[in-house]
């Protein structure tokens, strides 16, 4: 009772969110994957980076702070009741983002993302529209693909890794990606399904309570962790195999080595899937995204086939 009475006057006095709460809402730590994937796309085209630096920087800002930040605000607004159970100190359930300000921030950033997307030409704008629609489809009722442990992580993986990679390609090349680029980007996007499944471990209790059928809820932590680890490993081994087929053996060996290292880390993860999921997201995912950039550089040497 004492905590409630001490917090409530602060919430009532606040006409809007403070800047730190708003920044926390859009989660800067989550911006890295789509920004990195976009830069992988730019690199994979083979154009000197100095020639496309403006497009690279603008696209990275769009992919990370804007579209990804918007998706985080939208997700937190739509998840505010679940977060009240899982993480009550988050900006919205704690009251640091009062009233409907979480929704206003998400809508405002949606509009801003579309306006910035126009600066990247028709290909870039089209990709921005797809990213924005995917973000809202993941979180908002009645679609709310987050409820599914299969469709939700798949959509996020495609949106976080595949779409930004392809966007980086089409913005620079002003045309559709080559078959090798599309294949590698797709494999890494599918592998990110595993990353997103591991991310669901932190919301296990609230998901159970509110009927969100994440894979840790449906399969149990152990089986969900095994599936996530297998998907990540198979996607990377698939990329390594393609690079070997395309006469890029050194890049293939580098990615295979990173994957084997992750497999050893996965064995540690499986000892305590729920407790060690954050650790693996830091260690294993770092190796995963390193392999992405290695593959991007390899694709510079591969033709359109």
NUGUSE-297303 format. One record per residue: y, x, z of N, C-alpha, C, O in turn. Coordinates in steps of 0.2 Angstrom, whole numbers, padded with zeros to 4 digits, always signed. Example, Ala and Ser with C-alpha at 12.3 -4.5 7.8 and 13.67 -1.06 7.14 Angstrom:
<recs>
-0028+0066+0039-0022+0062+0039-0016+0066+0039-0017+0071+0042-0011+0064+0035-0005+0068+0036+0000+0064+0039+0006+0067+0040
</recs>
This chain:
<recs>
-0006+0004+0000+0000+0000+0000+0006+0004+0000+0011+0003-0003+0006+0010+0004+0012+0014+0004+0014+0017-0003+0020+0018-0004+0009+0019-0006+0010+0022-0013+0013+0017-0018+0017+0019-0022+0011+0011-0017+0013+0005-0022+0020+0004-0020+0024+0003-0025+0022+0003-0014+0029+0002-0012+0034+0007-0014+0040+0006-0015+0031+0014-0013+0036+0019-0015+0037+0020-0022+0042+0023-0024+0032+0018-0026+0033+0019-0034+0036+0013-0037+0040+0014-0042+0035+0007-0034+0038+0001-0038+0046+0002-0039+0048+0000-0044+0050+0003-0034+0057+0004-0035+0059+0008-0040+0064+0007-0044+0055+0014-0041+0057+0019-0046+0056+0016-0053+0060+0017-0058+0050+0012-0054+0049+0008-0060+0054+0003-0062+0056+0003-0067+0057+0000-0057+0061-0006-0058+0068-0003-0060+0072-0006-0064+0070+0003-0057+0076+0006-0059+0077+0009-0065+0082+0010-0068+0071+0011-0068+0070+0014-0075+0072+0010-0080+0068+0005-0081+0077+0011-0084+0078+0007-0090+0074+0009-0096+0072+0005-0101+0071+0014-0096+0066+0017-0101+0063+0023-0098+0064+0025-0093+0058+0026-0102+0054+0032-0100+0059+0038-0100+0063+0039-0104+0057+0042-0095+0061+0049-0095+0057+0053-0101+0052+0052-0103+0061+0058-0103+0059+0062-0109+0052+0066-0107+0048+0066-0112+0051+0068-0101+0044+0071-0100+0038+0066-0100+0033+0068-0103+0039+0060-0098+0034+0055-0098+0033+0054-0106+0027+0053-0108+0038+0053-0110+0037+0052-0117+0033+0057-0120+0029+0056-0125+0035+0063-0119+0032+0069-0122+0024+0069-0120+0020+0071-0124+0023+0068-0113+0016+0067-0111+0012+0062-0115+0006+0063-0116+0016+0056-0116+0012+0051-0120+0010+0053-0126+0004+0051-0128+0013+0057-0130+0011+0059-0137+0007+0065-0137+0005+0068-0142+0005+0068-0131+0000+0073-0130+0001+0079-0135-0003+0079-0140+0005+0084-0134+0006+0089-0138-0001+0093-0139-0002+0096-0144-0005+0093-0134-0011+0097-0134-0016+0094-0140-0020+0098-0142-0015+0088-0142-0019+0085-0147-0017+0087-0154-0020+0085-0159-0011+0089-0155-0008+0090-0162-0011+0096-0166-0011+0096-0172-0014+0101-0162-0017+0107-0165-0022+0105-0171-0021+0108-0176-0027+0101-0169-0032+0100-0174-0030+0098-0181-0031+0101-0186-0026+0092-0182-0023+0090-0188-0018+0095-0191-0018+0096-0198-0014+0098-0187-0010+0104-0190-0014+0109-0193-0012+0112-0199-0019+0111-0189-0023+0117-0192-0027+0115-0198-0027+0119-0203-0030+0109-0198-0033+0106-0204-0028+0106-0210-0030+0108-0216-0022+0104-0209-0017+0104-0215-0016+0111-0217-0016+0112-0223-0015+0115-0213-0014+0122-0215-0020+0125-0219-0020+0129-0223-0026+0123-0216-0032+0125-0220-0032+0123-0227-0034+0126-0232-0030+0116-0228-0029+0114-0235-0024+0118-0239-0026+0119-0245-0019+0119-0236-0014+0123-0240-0016+0130-0242-0016+0132-0247-0020+0133-0237-0023+0140-0238-0028+0139-0244-0028+0144-0248-0032+0134-0244-0038+0134-0248-0036+0133-0256-0040+0134-0260-0030+0131-0257-0027+0130-0264-0027+0137-0267-0028+0137-0273-0025+0142-0263-0024+0149-0266-0017+0150-0268-0016+0156-0271-0013+0146-0267-0006+0148-0269-0003+0152-0263-0004+0151-0258+0001+0157-0265+0004+0161-0260+0008+0157-0255+0012+0153-0257+0007+0158-0249+0010+0154-0243+0018+0155-0244+0021+0150-0242+0020+0160-0246+0028+0161-0246+0031+0156-0251+0037+0155-0251+0027+0154-0256+0029+0150-0261+0029+0142-0259+0033+0138-0262+0026+0141-0254+0025+0134-0251+0027+0133-0244+0024+0128-0241+0030+0138-0241+0032+0138-0234+0035+0131-0232+0033+0129-0226+0040+0129-0236+0043+0123-0234+0038+0117-0233+0038+0113-0228+0034+0116-0238+0029+0111-0238+0024+0112-0233+0021+0107-0230+0022+0118-0231+0017+0119-0226+0020+0117-0219+0017+0114-0215+0026+0119-0218+0029+0117-0211+0030+0110-0211+0029+0107-0205+0033+0107-0216+0035+0100-0215+0028+0096-0215+0028+0091-0211+0023+0097-0218+0017+0094-0218+0013+0095-0211+0010+0090-0208+0014+0101-0208+0011+0102-0202+0015+0098-0196+0011+0095-0192+0021+0097-0197+0025+0093-0192+0023+0086-0193+0022+0082-0188+0022+0084-0199+0020+0077-0200+0013+0076-0197+0012+0070-0194+0008+0080-0199+0001+0079-0196+0001+0079-0189-0003+0076-0186+0005+0084-0186+0004+0085-0178+0008+0080-0174+0006+0075-0172+0015+0083-0173+0019+0079-0169+0020+0072-0171+0021+0067-0167+0020+0070-0177+0022+0063-0179+0016+0059-0180+0015+0054-0176+0012+0060-0185+0006+0055-0185+0001+0056-0180-0001+0051-0177-0001+0062-0178-0005+0062-0172-0002+0060-0165-0005+0057-0161+0004+0062-0164+0008+0060-0159+0009+0052-0158+0008+0049-0153+0010+0049-0164+0010+0042-0165+0003+0039-0163+0003+0034-0159-0002+0042-0165-0009+0039-0164-0010+0039-0156-0014+0035-0154-0008+0044-0153-0009+0045-0146-0005+0040-0142-0008+0037-0137+0001+0038-0144+0005+0033-0141+0002+0026-0142+0001+0022-0137+0000+0025-0148-0003+0019-0150-0010+0018-0146-0011+0012-0143-0014+0023-0145-0020+0023-0142-0019+0022-0134-0022+0018-0131-0014+0025-0131-0013+0024-0124-0010+0017-0123-0012+0014-0118-0006+0014-0127-0004+0008-0126-0009+0003-0126-0010-0002-0122-0014+0003-0132-0019-0001-0132-0025+0000-0127-0029-0004-0125-0025+0006-0124-0030+0008-0119-0027+0007-0112-0030+0010-0107-0021+0004-0111-0018+0005-0104-0022+0002-0099-0022+0004-0093-0026-0003-0100-0031-0006-0095-0037-0002-0093-0039-0001-0088-0039+0001-0099-0045+0006-0098-0042+0012-0094-0046+0015-0089-0036+0015-0096-0034+0021-0092-0032+0019-0085-0032+0024-0081-0030+0013-0083-0029+0011-0076-0035+0013-0072-0034+0014-0066-0041+0013-0075-0047+0014-0071-0049+0022-0072-0050+0025-0067-0049+0024-0078-0051+0031-0079-0045+0036-0077-0047+0041-0073-0039+0035-0079-0034+0040-0078-0027+0036-0076-0023+0036-0080-0027+0034-0070-0021+0030-0068-0015+0033-0068-0009+0030-0067-0015+0040-0068-0009+0044-0068-0006+0045-0075-0001+0048-0075-0009+0042-0080-0006+0043-0087+0001+0039-0087+0002+0035-0083+0005+0041-0092+0012+0038-0091+0012+0031-0091+0016+0028-0088+0008+0027-0095+0009+0020-0095+0006+0016-0089+0010+0013-0086+0000+0018-0087-0003+0014-0081+0001+0016-0075+0001+0012-0070+0004+0022-0074+0007+0025-0068+0014+0021-0068+0017+0022-0063+0017+0019-0073+0023+0016-0073+0029+0020-0076+0035+0018-0076+0027+0027-0077+0032+0031-0080+0035+0030-0087+0040+0031-0088+0031+0026-0090+0033+0023-0097+0033+0015-0095+0027+0012-0096+0038+0012-0093+0038+0006-0091+0038+0000-0096+0040+0002-0102+0037-0006-0094+0037-0011-0099+0033-0010-0105+0027-0008-0105+0036-0012-0111+0033-0011-0117+0035-0005-0121+0035-0005-0127+0038+0000-0117+0041+0006-0121+0035+0010-0124+0037+0013-0129+0029+0010-0122+0024+0013-0125+0023+0010-0132+0022+0014-0137+0023+0004-0133+0022+0001-0139+0028+0002-0144+0027+0004-0150+0034+0002-0141+0040+0004-0145+0040+0011-0148+0042+0012-0153+0038+0016-0143+0037+0023-0146+0032+0023-0151+0034+0027-0156+0027+0020-0151+0021+0020-0156+0024+0017-0162+0023+0020-0168+0027+0012-0162+0030+0008-0168+0036+0013-0171+0036+0013-0177+0040+0015-0167+0045+0020-0170+0043+0026-0173+0045+0028-0178+0038+0029-0170+0035+0035-0173+0031+0033-0180+0030+0037-0184+0028+0027-0180+0025+0025-0186+0030+0025-0192+0029+0027-0197+0036+0022-0191+0041+0021-0196+0043+0029-0198+0044+0030-0204+0044+0033-0193+0047+0040-0194+0042+0043-0198+0044+0047-0202+0035+0043-0196+0030+0046-0200+0030+0044-0207+0029+0048-0212+0031+0038-0209+0031+0035-0216+0037+0038-0219+0037+0040-0225+0043+0038-0216+0049+0041-0219+0048+0048-0221+0050+0051-0226+0045+0052-0216+0044+0059-0218+0039+0060-0223+0039+0065-0227+0034+0056-0223+0029+0057-0228+0031+0056-0235+0029+0059-0240+0037+0052-0236+0040+0051-0242+0043+0058-0245+0043+0059-0251+0044+0062-0241+0047+0069-0243+0042+0073-0246+0044+0078-0249+0036+0072-0245+0030+0076-0248+0028+0073-0254+0022+0075-0257+0031+0068-0257+0029+0066-0264+0024+0060-0263+0022+0059-0258+0022+0057-0269+0018+0052-0269+0011+0053-0266+0008+0049-0262+0008+0059-0267+0002+0061-0264+0002+0061-0256-0002+0059-0253+0008+0065-0254+0009+0065-0247+0010+0059-0244+0008+0058-0238+0014+0055-0247+0016+0048-0244+0009+0044-0243+0008+0040-0238+0005+0044-0249-0001+0040-0249-0006+0042-0243-0009+0038-0240-0006+0049-0242-0010+0051-0237-0008+0049-0230-0011+0048-0225-0001+0049-0229+0002+0047-0223+0001+0040-0221-0001+0038-0216+0001+0035-0227-0001+0028-0226-0008+0028-0223-0009+0024-0219-0012+0031-0226-0019+0031-0224-0020+0033-0217-0024+0030-0213-0017+0039-0215-0017+0041-0208-0014+0036-0203-0017+0035-0198-0009+0033-0205-0006+0028-0200-0010+0022-0199-0011+0020-0194-0013+0020-0205-0018+0014-0204-0024+0016-0200-0026+0011-0196-0026+0022-0201-0032+0024-0198-0031+0024-0190-0035+0022-0186-0025+0026-0188-0023+0027-0181-0023+0020-0178-0025+0019-0172-0020+0015-0181-0019+0009-0178-0026+0005-0178-0028+0001-0174-0030+0006-0184-0037+0003-0184-0041+0005-0178-0045+0002-0176-0040+0012-0176-0044+0014-0171-0043+0011-0164-0047+0010-0160-0037+0009-0163-0035+0007-0156-0033+0000-0156-0035-0003-0150-0030-0004-0161-0027-0010-0160-0033-0016-0161-0037-0015-0165-0032-0021-0157-0036-0027-0158-0033-0031-0164-0027-0031-0165-0038-0035-0167-0045-0036-0166-0049-0030-0169-0055-0031-0169-0046-0026-0173-0051-0021-0176-0054-0016-0171-0060-0016-0171-0050-0012-0168-0051-0008-0163-0058-0004-0164-0063-0006-0160-0058+0000-0169-0065+0004-0170-0067+0008-0164-0072+0011-0164-0062+0009-0160-0064+0014-0154-0070+0010-0150-0073+0014-0146-0070+0004-0150-0076+0001-0147-0083+0003-0149-0088+0003-0145-0083+0006-0155-0090+0008-0158-0090+0016-0157-0086+0019-0158-0096+0018-0154-0097+0025-0153-0099+0028-0159-0099+0034-0160-0100+0024-0165-0101+0027-0171-0095+0027-0176-0093+0032-0178-0092+0021-0177-0087+0021-0181-0080+0024-0178-0076+0027-0182-0079+0024-0172-0073+0027-0169-0073+0034-0170-0068+0037-0173-0078+0038-0167-0078+0045-0168-0078+0048-0176-0075+0053-0178-0081+0044-0180-0081+0045-0187-0074+0045-0190-0072+0049-0194-0071+0039-0188-0064+0038-0191-0059+0044-0188-0055+0046-0192-0060+0045-0182-0056+0051-0179-0057+0057-0183-0052+0061-0184-0063+0059-0183-0065+0065-0187-0063+0066-0194-0060+0071-0196-0063+0060-0197-0060+0060-0204-0053+0061-0204-0050+0064-0208-0050+0058-0199-0042+0057-0199-0039+0064-0196-0034+0066-0199-0043+0067-0192-0041+0073-0189-0042+0080-0193-0038+0084-0193-0047+0080-0196-0049+0086-0200-0050+0085-0207-0047+0089-0211-0053+0080-0210-0053+0079-0217-0047+0077-0220-0045+0080-0225-0044+0071-0218-0038+0069-0221-0032+0074-0221-0029+0075-0226-0031+0078-0216-0025+0083-0216-0027+0088-0221-0023+0091-0224-0033+0090-0221-0035+0096-0225-0034+0094-0233-0031+0097-0236-0036+0088-0235-0035+0085-0241-0028+0084-0243-0026+0086-0248-0024+0082-0238-0017+0081-0239-0014+0088-0240-0009+0088-0245-0015+0093-0237-0013+0100-0238-0014+0102-0245-0010+0105-0248-0020+0100-0248-0022+0102-0254-0017+0098-0259-0014+0101-0264-0017+0092-0259-0014+0087-0264-0006+0088-0264-0003+0088-0269-0003+0090-0258+0004+0091-0258+0006+0097-0261+0011+0097-0265+0002+0102-0260+0003+0109-0264+0002+0108-0271+0005+0111-0275-0004+0106-0273-0007+0106-0280-0004+0100-0284-0005+0100-0290-0002+0095-0280+0000+0089-0283-0005+0086-0288-0004+0084-0294-0011+0086-0285-0017+0083-0289-0023+0083-0284-0023+0085-0278-0028+0080-0287-0034+0079-0283-0037+0086-0281-0037+0090-0285-0041+0086-0275-0044+0093-0274-0050+0094-0278-0053+0089-0281-0052+0100-0279-0058+0102-0282-0064+0100-0278-0064+0098-0273-0070+0100-0282-0076+0098-0279-0078+0102-0273-0079+0099-0267-0077+0109-0273-0079+0113-0267-0074+0112-0261-0077+0111-0256-0068+0111-0263-0063+0110-0257-0065+0103-0254-0065+0102-0248-0066+0098-0258-0067+0091-0255-0074+0091-0251-0075+0088-0246-0079+0095-0254-0085+0096-0250-0085+0099-0243-0087+0096-0238-0081+0105-0243-0080+0108-0237-0076+0104-0232-0078+0104-0226-0071+0101-0234-0066+0097-0230-0070+0091-0227-0070+0089-0221-0075+0088-0231-0079+0082-0229-0084+0085-0224-0085+0081-0219-0087+0090-0225-0092+0093-0220-0089+0094-0213-0091+0092-0208-0083+0097-0213-0080+0099-0207-0077+0092-0203-0077+0092-0197-0075+0087-0207-0073+0081-0205-0079+0077-0201-0078+0074-0196-0085+0077-0205-0091+0074-0202-0093+0078-0196-0095+0075-0191-0092+0085-0196-0094+0088-0190-0090+0087-0184-0092+0087-0178-0083+0085-0185-0079+0083-0180-0081+0077-0176-0078+0075-0171-0085+0073-0179-0088+0067-0176-0091+0069-0169-0091+0066-0164-0094+0075-0169-0097+0078-0163-0092+0080-0158-0092+0078-0152-0086+0083-0160-0081+0084-0156-0078+0078-0152-0077+0078-0146-0077+0073-0156-0074+0066-0154-0079+0063-0149-0077+0060-0144-0086+0064-0150-0091+0061-0145-0090+0064-0139-0090+0061-0134-0089+0071-0139-0089+0075-0133-0082+0073-0129-0082+0073-0123-0077+0071-0133-0071+0069-0130-0071+0063-0126-0068+0061-0121-0076+0059-0128-0077+0052-0125-0080+0053-0118-0080+0048-0114-0083+0058-0116-0086+0059-0109-0081+0058-0104-0083+0056-0098-0075+0060-0105-0070+0059-0099-0068+0052-0098-0065+0051-0092-0070+0047-0102-0068+0040-0101-0074+0036-0100-0074+0030-0101-0080+0039-0097-0086+0036-0097-0086+0030-0092-0088+0024-0094-0083+0030-0086-0083+0025-0082-0079+0019-0084-0081+0013-0084-0073+0020-0087-0069+0015-0089-0071+0012-0095-0071+0006-0096-0075+0016-0100-0078+0013-0106-0083+0008-0104-0084+0002-0107-0087+0010-0099-0092+0005-0097-0090-0001-0094-0092-0007-0095-0084-0001-0090-0081-0007-0087-0078-0011-0092-0078-0017-0091-0075-0009-0097-0071-0013-0102-0075-0014-0109-0072-0016-0113-0081-0012-0109-0085-0014-0115-0084-0009-0121-0086-0012-0126-0082-0003-0120-0081+0001-0125-0088+0005-0126-0090+0008-0122-0091+0004-0132-0098+0006-0133-0098+0013-0136-0100+0015-0141-0095+0018-0132-0095+0025-0134-0102+0028-0134-0106+0025-0130-0104+0033-0137-0110+0036-0137-0113+0038-0130-0118+0037-0129-0108+0041-0126-0110+0043-0119-0112+0036-0115-0117+0037-0111-0109+0031-0117-0111+0024-0114-0118+0022-0117-0122+0020-0113-0118+0022-0123-0124+0019-0126-0130+0023-0126-0136+0020-0124-0130+0029-0127-0135+0034-0127-0137+0037-0121-0142+0040-0119-0132+0037-0116-0132+0041-0110-0129+0048-0112-0130+0051-0117-0127+0052-0107-0123+0058-0108-0128+0063-0111-0126+0067-0115-0134+0064-0109-0138+0069-0112-0140+0068-0119-0139+0073-0123-0142+0062-0121-0143+0061-0128-0137+0062-0132-0137+0064-0138-0131+0059-0130-0125+0059-0134-0123+0067-0135-0120+0068-0140-0124+0071-0130-0122+0078-0130-0126+0081-0135-0124+0085-0139-0133+0080-0135-0137+0083-0140-0135+0081-0147-0135+0085-0152-0134+0074-0148-0132+0072-0155-0125+0075-0157-0125+0078-0163-0120+0076-0153-0114+0079-0154-0115+0086-0156-0112+0088-0161-0119+0090-0152-0120+0097-0154-0124+0098-0161-0122+0102-0164-0129+0093-0162-0132+0094-0168-0128+0093-0174-0128+0096-0179-0124+0087-0174-0119+0086-0179-0114+0092-0181-0113+0093-0187-0111+0094-0176-0107+0100-0177-0110+0106-0180-0108+0109-0184-0116+0108-0177-0120+0113-0180-0122+0112-0187-0121+0117-0191-0125+0106-0189-0127+0105-0196-0121+0105-0201-0122+0108-0206-0116+0103-0199-0110+0103-0203-0108+0110-0205-0107+0111-0211-0108+0114-0200-0105+0121-0201-0111+0125-0205-0109+0129-0209-0117+0124-0204-0122+0127-0208-0122+0125-0215-0124+0128-0219-0120+0118-0216-0120+0116-0223-0114+0119-0226-0115+0121-0232-0108+0121-0223-0103+0124-0226-0105+0132-0228-0104+0134-0233-0109+0135-0223-0111+0141-0224-0116+0142-0230-0116+0147-0234-0120+0137-0231-0125+0137-0236-0121+0136-0243-0123+0139-0248-0116+0132-0243-0112+0131-0249-0108+0137-0251-0108+0139-0257-0105+0140-0246-0102+0147-0248-0107+0152-0250-0105+0156-0255-0113+0152-0248-0118+0157-0250-0120+0155-0258-0120+0159-0262-0120+0149-0259-0122+0146-0266-0116+0148-0270-0117+0149-0276-0110+0148-0268-0104+0150-0272-0102+0157-0272-0096+0159-0273-0107+0161-0270-0106+0169-0270-0100+0171-0266-0096+0175-0267-0100+0168-0260-0096+0170-0254-0100+0172-0248-0099+0169-0243-0104+0178-0249-0109+0179-0243-0106+0181-0237-0108+0179-0231-0100+0185-0237-0097+0188-0231-0094+0182-0227-0095+0182-0221-0091+0177-0230-0088+0171-0227-0094+0167-0224-0093+0164-0219-0099+0167-0228-0105+0163-0226-0108+0166-0219-0109+0162-0215-0109+0172-0219-0111+0175-0213-0107+0174-0207-0109+0173-0202-0100+0175-0208-0095+0174-0203-0096+0167-0200-0096+0166-0194-0096+0162-0204-0097+0155-0201-0104+0154-0198-0104+0151-0193-0109+0157-0201-0116+0156-0198-0116+0160-0191-0119+0157-0186-0113+0165-0190-0112+0169-0184-0108+0165-0179-0111+0164-0173-0103+0162-0181-0099+0157-0176-0104+0151-0174-0103+0149-0168-0107+0149-0179-0111+0143-0177-0117+0145-0172-0118+0141-0167-0120+0150-0173-0125+0152-0168-0122+0153-0161-0126+0152-0157-0116+0156-0161-0113+0157-0155-0112+0150-0151-0113+0150-0145-0110+0145-0155-0109+0139-0153-0116+0136-0150-0116+0132-0145-0121+0137-0154-0128+0134-0151-0130+0137-0144-0132+0133-0140-0128+0143-0143-0129+0146-0136-0125+0143-0131-0127+0141-0126-0119+0141-0133-0114+0138-0129-0116+0131-0128-0116+0128-0122-0119+0128-0133-0122+0121-0132-0128+0120-0127-0128+0115-0124-0131+0126-0126-0137+0126-0121-0134+0125-0114-0137+0122-0110-0128+0128-0113-0125+0128-0107-0122+0121-0106-0122+0118-0101-0119+0118-0111-0117+0111-0111-0122+0106-0109-0121+0102-0105-0128+0107-0112-0133+0102-0110-0136+0102-0103-0139+0097-0101-0134+0107-0099-0136+0107-0092-0133+0102-0088-0135+0099-0083-0126+0101-0090-0122+0096-0087-0117+0093-0092-0111+0095-0092-0120+0088-0096-0115+0086-0102-0109+0083-0100-0103+0085-0102-0109+0079-0095-0102+0076-0092-0098+0081-0089-0092+0081-0091-0100+0085-0085-0096+0090-0082-0094+0096-0086-0088+0099-0085-0098+0098-0091-0096+0104-0095-0093+0102-0102-0092+0106-0106-0092+0095-0104-0090+0093-0110-0083+0096-0111-0081+0099-0116-0078+0096-0106-0071+0099-0107-0072+0107-0108-0068+0109-0112-0077+0110-0105-0077+0117-0106-0080+0119-0113-0077+0123-0117-0084+0115-0116-0087+0116-0122-0082+0114-0127-0081+0117-0133-0077+0109-0126-0072+0107-0131-0067+0113-0131-0064+0114-0137-0066+0117-0126-0062+0123-0127-0065+0129-0130-0062+0132-0134-0072+0130-0128-0075+0136-0131-0078+0135-0138-0077+0138-0143-0082+0130-0138-0086+0128-0145-0081+0126-0150-0082+0128-0156-0076+0122-0148-0071+0119-0154-0067+0125-0156-0065+0125-0162-0065+0130-0152-0061+0136-0154-0065+0139-0160-0062+0141-0165-0072+0140-0159-0076+0143-0164-0076+0139-0170-0076+0142-0176-0077+0133-0169-0077+0128-0175-0071+0128-0179-0072+0129-0185-0065+0128-0176-0059+0128-0180-0058+0135-0183-0055+0136-0189-0060+0140-0180-0060+0147-0183-0064+0147-0190-0061+0150-0195-0070+0144-0189-0074+0144-0195-0070+0140-0201-0071+0141-0207-0066+0135-0199-0063+0131-0204-0058+0135-0208-0058+0135-0214-0054+0140-0205-0049+0144-0208-0053+0149-0212-0051+0151-0218-0059+0152-0210-0063+0156-0214-0065+0153-0220-0065+0156-0226-0067+0147-0220-0069+0143-0226-0063+0142-0230-0064+0142-0237-0058+0141-0228-0052+0140-0232-0050+0146-0236-0049+0145-0242-0051+0152-0233-0049+0158-0237-0055+0159-0242-0053+0162-0247-0061+0157-0240-0066+0158-0245-0065+0154-0251-0067+0156-0257-0063+0148-0250-0062+0143-0256-0057+0146-0261-0056+0143-0266-0052+0150-0259-0047+0153-0263-0051+0157-0269-0048+0158-0274-0057+0159-0268-0061+0163-0272-0066+0159-0276-0069+0161-0281-0066+0152-0275-0071+0148-0278-0067+0143-0283-0062+0141-0282-0070+0143-0289-0067+0139-0294-0068+0131-0293-0071+0129-0288-0066+0127-0298-0067+0120-0297-0074+0118-0298-0076+0112-0297-0078+0122-0301-0085+0120-0303-0085+0114-0307-0091+0112-0309
</recs>
